[in-house]
Amino acid sequence: MKTKEGFRLRTVCGENIIVAEGIANIDFSRIISLNESAAYLWNKVQDTEFTNDTLVKLLLEEYEINEATARCDVEALTKKWFEAGIIE
């Protein structure tokens, strides 16, 4: 997987949101908000190839959670990212 080009994480009024850069990506009908852990993962993998295993490893390194919880969270997150069209 890889984050799609043209999408960047920004903090606006204390909220982590994904914004589209460039005219081809502009769609004001949806705002993609990320919680702290999702924003952490996005920053770590932006513009690089990654897998669910990569994201699980990053969560385990940063947060005190077990692998099963991390894997479940990552699977749900990447599904949402695919549905939002911000990774490929």
C-alpha positions in Angstrom: 0.0 0.0 0.0 1.0 3.6 -0.3 -0.6 6.9 0.5 -2.0 8.6 -2.6 0.0 11.5 -3.9 -1.5 14.9 -3.2 -2.9 14.2 0.3 -1.2 15.7 3.4 -2.0 15.6 7.1 -2.5 19.0 8.6 -3.6 20.2 12.0 -6.5 22.7 11.9 -7.9 24.1 15.1 -6.5 21.1 17.0 -7.9 18.5 14.6 -5.8 16.2 12.5 -7.3 16.2 9.0 -6.2 14.9 5.6 -6.3 17.7 3.0 -5.9 17.4 -0.8 -3.3 19.4 -2.5 -3.7 20.2 -6.1 -6.8 20.8 -8.2 -7.2 17.2 -9.2 -7.8 16.1 -5.6 -10.1 18.8 -4.5 -13.4 17.4 -3.2 -15.0 19.6 -0.5 -17.8 17.1 0.2 -15.7 15.1 2.6 -13.3 15.9 5.4 -11.1 13.1 6.6 -10.3 13.5 10.3 -7.7 11.3 12.0 -7.3 10.5 15.7 -3.9 10.7 17.3 -2.8 7.2 16.5 -4.1 7.3 12.9 -2.2 10.6 12.4 0.9 9.0 13.9 0.7 6.1 11.4 0.0 8.5 8.5 3.0 10.6 9.3 5.2 7.5 9.6 4.2 5.9 6.2 3.4 8.9 4.1 5.1 8.6 0.7 6.4 5.1 1.4 5.3 1.6 0.7 3.7 -0.2 3.7 1.7 -3.2 4.7 -0.7 -3.9 7.6 2.2 -5.6 9.3 4.2 -2.3 9.1 1.4 -0.4 10.7 1.0 -3.0 13.5 4.7 -2.8 14.2 4.6 1.0 14.5 1.6 0.8 16.8 3.3 -1.7 19.1 6.4 0.5 19.2 4.5 3.6 20.1 1.6 2.5 22.3 1.2 0.0 25.1 -1.3 -2.4 23.4 -1.2 -6.1 22.4 -0.7 -7.3 18.9 -4.2 -8.6 18.5 -5.7 -5.2 19.3 -3.2 -3.4 17.1 -3.9 -5.8 14.1 -7.7 -5.3 14.5 -7.3 -1.5 14.7 -5.0 -1.5 11.6 -7.3 -3.6 9.5 -10.2 -1.3 10.3 -8.1 1.8 9.6 -6.7 0.7 6.3 -10.2 -0.3 5.2 -11.4 3.3 6.0 -8.4 4.8 4.2 -9.1 2.7 1.1 -12.8 3.7 1.2 -11.8 7.3 1.5 -9.5 7.0 -1.5 -6.4 8.2 0.3 -4.3 5.1 -0.1 -3.8 2.7 -3.0 
